[in-house]
């Protein structure tokens, strides 16, 4: 884990806080510091930190440099040090500064507040709900340095256990797709070639947990006889977008299957148009493999419901996500603008961004 501390060197208490944290965390993470815009840009480019931990409200130019690094993949944590308190904001009413500070706060994976009063006042702003209260060992004896460092590191780990799809390398993504395919089919002969490179199972299993597909993943792993580290993903904390809900089985959205395969498939596809979720793509794939599917009848029903264009794009996504064989597709796949929109929705389901 690589962490870059960004802080104003003109603030003695903040500088002391950063120094204590840096010393306390060096055994657990690679720590670097930056106290100027140039230093931020240099460290972000050379170190490519996993996490940028910004202390205080930075200047407009510093905020821009931080957000540039965030846009390239670093994840942001903020400790405001009281600088967004009502009495503190009275001294800084410049519109550009407030705009960039708000943008920075909204983009943060987590905002650390140093006490209950600061936490309460910050929550009234409504700019970010992902808050953590960690007292400051520099100014209070209610917490030790070790406790402050341990709590801060736990926030970092929580950040890196969030939206793990974004963090997956290519071998892990390929393993995910392969295990999904086997988990659907229940037969290892259907799998694509497994990656020979090392797989990040923590990322893969956490993603499966958050998309509620662990049962398919675990089944696929079992069939393939893979050696996977025991990771209880139900006990690992993560951050989610404000509108996140654990995906529910498709039957809870469209009702139970009642013997009319075409009608049931149309209901599933229509639900996916409203909200594309990986769990529902997997469930749709399973249905399309049934011998009772009448492709001509389904294509007619989809045309009647004006779902033809969407379904063609959906078939492309099923090819990518669940490796559905083309012979089981009721319509030919299409890779177009609509497909890209659906793909982005799937990728952004767990994404924490400026709109969350």
Number of C-alpha atoms within 10 A of each C-alpha: 12 17 26 24 23 26 24 19 14 9 10 10 14 20 17 14 18 22 13 17 21 20 12 18 18 13 9 12 14 15 19 18 19 19 16 18 18 13 15 23 18 14 18 25 12 8 15 17 24 22 25 27 26 26 21 19 24 23 17 16 14 23 20 18 19 24 21 14 23 20 11 11 15 21 24 27 26 23 23 21 19 20 17 20 16 12 10 11 13 10 9 12 10 10 9 11 17 17 12 20 20 17 17 23 22 22 24 25 28 24 25 22 23 20 15 12 12 19 19 12 15 21 14 10 11 9 17 20 18 17 19 17 16 20 21 21 20 16 11 10 10 9 15 14 18 14 16 20 21 16 15 19 17 13 23 24 15 16 23 20 20 24 23 20 20 14 17 19 13 12 15 22 19 18 24 25 19 25 27 27 26 25 27 22 18 17 14 18 9 15 20 15 9 15 14 8 10 10 19 16 17 19 23 20 22 25 23 23 19 22 19 18 22 20 14 21 24 18 19 25 21 17 15 19 10 11 8 14 8 9 12 11 16 9 7 13 16 17 20 19 20 13 8 14 12 9 15 14 14 20 14 8 12 16 12 10 11 8 9 10 18 21 15 19 20 20 18 21 21 19 16 20 15 8 14 20 21 22 19 23 21 22 16 21 24 15 17 20 16 11 8 12 17 13 15 12 14 18 19 15 17 24 13 10 11 12 17 17 15 19 26 21 23 27 27 23 23 21 15 12 22 25 22 22 14 14 9 17 21 21 21 14 20 17 13 11 10 15 21 14 12 20 18 12 15 17 16 15 21 23 21 20 13 15 10 15
